[in-house]
Amino acid sequence: DLGLNESQTCLMGESYGGFLVLAAATAGAKIEGVEGRVPPFKAGCVIAKYPLVDIEEAYKEANDTMKLWYEKECGGDMPRCFARSPSNNLQNLAGTKTLLIVGEEDRRVGSSALKLCDQPGVTCLVLKDQGHGTDSVEAQVEDYKAVFGFLEKEVLRH
């Protein structure tokens, strides 16, 4: 125990790291093939930038090289891996303040990330003319302003 106030703790990740923080926030579901439950998520918020949200969708849209990577990451058990996708467990995100930042032209993670924008408690920033990450100083500034504004509103004021 680090003695941290859970409401003032936030997990942030970008790309695969964004997937990992969403996976942590949505993992409370009973997952087929996995005994027991994952302990409840304890952080006050999540910031997911350019995250993979739906492994199955990404796998289906991937080229052969990326499909091999997914198969290795999933240990060859694709159905079990698909079931663990944050997109399949969004009900567990309820009550967790979430900032989602995606590029309008992001082809790596697909459109599944935008499904999160319909969830209660999720703030979305879709960066115009951006892909998987930011390609301009202006987009980087917009990205970081959103992160700092979200932290100030959701974490520092509690």
C-alpha positions as CSV (number, residue, x, y, z in Angstrom):
1,D,0.0,0.0,0.0
2,L,1.5,3.3,-1.1
3,G,-1.1,5.3,0.8
4,L,-2.4,6.9,-2.4
5,N,-5.9,8.3,-2.7
6,E,-7.5,6.2,-5.4
7,S,-9.6,9.1,-6.8
8,Q,-6.3,11.0,-7.4
9,T,-4.6,8.1,-9.2
10,C,-4.7,8.0,-12.9
11,L,-3.3,5.4,-15.4
12,M,-2.2,6.8,-18.8
13,G,-0.9,4.9,-21.8
14,E,-0.4,5.5,-25.5
15,S,-0.9,2.9,-28.3
16,Y,-0.3,-0.5,-26.8
17,G,0.0,1.2,-23.4
18,G,-3.4,2.7,-24.0
19,F,-4.7,-0.8,-24.6
20,L,-3.1,-1.9,-21.3
21,V,-4.7,0.8,-19.2
22,L,-8.1,0.2,-20.8
23,A,-7.6,-3.6,-20.2
24,A,-6.9,-2.9,-16.6
25,A,-10.0,-0.7,-16.3
26,T,-12.3,-3.2,-18.0
27,A,-10.9,-6.5,-16.7
28,G,-13.4,-6.9,-13.8
29,A,-15.5,-9.0,-16.1
30,K,-15.6,-12.8,-15.8
31,I,-13.8,-13.8,-18.9
32,E,-14.7,-17.2,-20.5
33,G,-11.8,-19.6,-19.9
34,V,-10.4,-17.6,-17.0
35,E,-11.2,-18.8,-13.5
36,G,-12.3,-16.3,-11.0
37,R,-12.4,-12.5,-11.4
38,V,-9.7,-9.9,-11.7
39,P,-9.7,-7.6,-8.7
40,P,-11.7,-4.4,-9.2
41,F,-10.0,-1.5,-10.8
42,K,-8.8,1.0,-8.2
43,A,-7.5,4.1,-10.0
44,G,-9.7,7.2,-10.3
45,C,-9.2,7.7,-14.0
46,V,-7.8,6.4,-17.3
47,I,-6.2,8.3,-20.1
48,A,-5.9,6.2,-23.2
49,K,-4.2,7.7,-26.2
50,Y,-4.5,6.0,-29.6
51,P,-5.5,2.7,-27.9
52,L,-6.2,-0.7,-29.4
53,V,-9.8,-1.3,-28.1
54,D,-10.9,-4.4,-30.1
55,I,-8.3,-7.1,-30.7
56,E,-10.6,-9.1,-33.0
57,E,-11.3,-6.1,-35.2
58,A,-7.7,-5.1,-35.4
59,Y,-6.6,-8.7,-36.1
60,K,-9.1,-9.0,-39.0
61,E,-7.9,-5.8,-40.5
62,A,-4.2,-6.5,-40.0
63,N,-1.7,-7.4,-42.6
64,D,0.1,-10.8,-42.4
65,T,3.0,-9.4,-40.3
66,M,0.7,-7.8,-37.8
67,K,-1.5,-11.0,-37.6
68,L,1.6,-13.0,-36.6
69,W,2.4,-10.4,-33.9
70,Y,-1.2,-10.7,-32.5
71,E,-1.0,-14.5,-32.6
72,K,2.3,-14.4,-30.6
73,E,0.9,-11.8,-28.2
74,C,-2.2,-13.9,-27.6
75,G,-0.2,-17.1,-27.2
76,G,-2.1,-18.6,-30.1
77,D,-5.4,-18.6,-28.2
78,M,-7.2,-16.0,-30.3
79,P,-10.8,-16.6,-29.0
80,R,-9.7,-16.1,-25.4
81,C,-7.6,-13.1,-26.4
82,F,-10.6,-11.5,-28.3
83,A,-12.8,-12.0,-25.3
84,R,-10.4,-9.9,-23.2
85,S,-10.6,-6.9,-25.5
86,P,-11.7,-3.8,-23.6
87,S,-14.5,-3.4,-26.2
88,N,-16.1,-6.6,-24.9
89,N,-16.0,-5.5,-21.3
90,L,-17.1,-1.8,-21.5
91,Q,-19.7,-2.3,-18.7
92,N,-16.7,-2.4,-16.3
93,L,-15.6,1.1,-17.3
94,A,-18.7,2.6,-15.7
95,G,-17.8,5.0,-13.0
96,T,-14.2,5.4,-14.2
97,K,-13.4,8.9,-15.5
98,T,-11.8,8.3,-18.9
99,L,-10.1,10.5,-21.5
100,L,-9.8,9.0,-24.9
101,I,-7.6,10.6,-27.5
102,V,-7.6,9.2,-31.1
103,G,-6.5,10.3,-34.5
104,E,-9.2,10.8,-37.0
105,E,-7.1,8.9,-39.6
106,D,-5.8,6.2,-37.3
107,R,-5.8,3.0,-39.3
108,R,-3.7,1.0,-36.8
109,V,-6.3,0.7,-34.1
110,G,-9.4,0.9,-36.3
111,S,-12.7,2.7,-35.6
112,S,-13.4,0.6,-32.5
113,A,-11.9,3.2,-30.2
114,L,-14.7,5.5,-31.1
115,K,-17.2,3.1,-29.4
116,L,-15.8,4.4,-26.1
117,C,-17.1,7.9,-26.9
118,D,-20.7,6.7,-26.3
119,Q,-19.9,5.5,-22.8
120,P,-20.9,7.6,-19.7
121,G,-17.9,9.3,-18.1
122,V,-15.8,9.2,-21.2
123,T,-14.4,12.4,-22.7
124,C,-13.2,12.1,-26.3
125,L,-10.8,14.1,-28.3
126,V,-10.6,13.2,-32.0
127,L,-7.6,14.9,-33.6
128,K,-8.4,15.9,-37.2
129,D,-5.9,14.9,-39.9
130,Q,-3.9,12.8,-37.4
131,G,-3.1,9.1,-37.5
132,H,-1.6,6.8,-34.9
133,G,-0.1,9.6,-32.8
134,T,0.5,13.2,-33.6
135,D,2.2,14.4,-36.7
136,S,2.2,18.2,-36.0
137,V,3.2,20.5,-33.2
138,E,-0.4,21.9,-33.2
139,A,-1.8,18.4,-32.6
140,Q,0.7,17.7,-29.9
141,V,-0.3,20.9,-28.1
142,E,-4.0,20.0,-28.4
143,D,-3.3,16.5,-27.1
144,Y,-1.4,17.7,-24.0
145,K,-3.9,20.5,-23.3
146,A,-6.6,17.9,-23.2
147,V,-4.5,15.7,-20.9
148,F,-3.7,18.5,-18.5
149,G,-7.2,19.9,-18.5
150,F,-8.6,16.4,-17.8
151,L,-6.2,15.9,-14.9
152,E,-7.0,19.3,-13.5
153,K,-10.7,18.7,-13.7
154,E,-11.0,15.1,-12.7
155,V,-8.0,14.5,-10.4
156,L,-6.6,17.7,-8.9
157,R,-10.0,19.1,-7.9
158,H,-11.0,16.0,-5.9
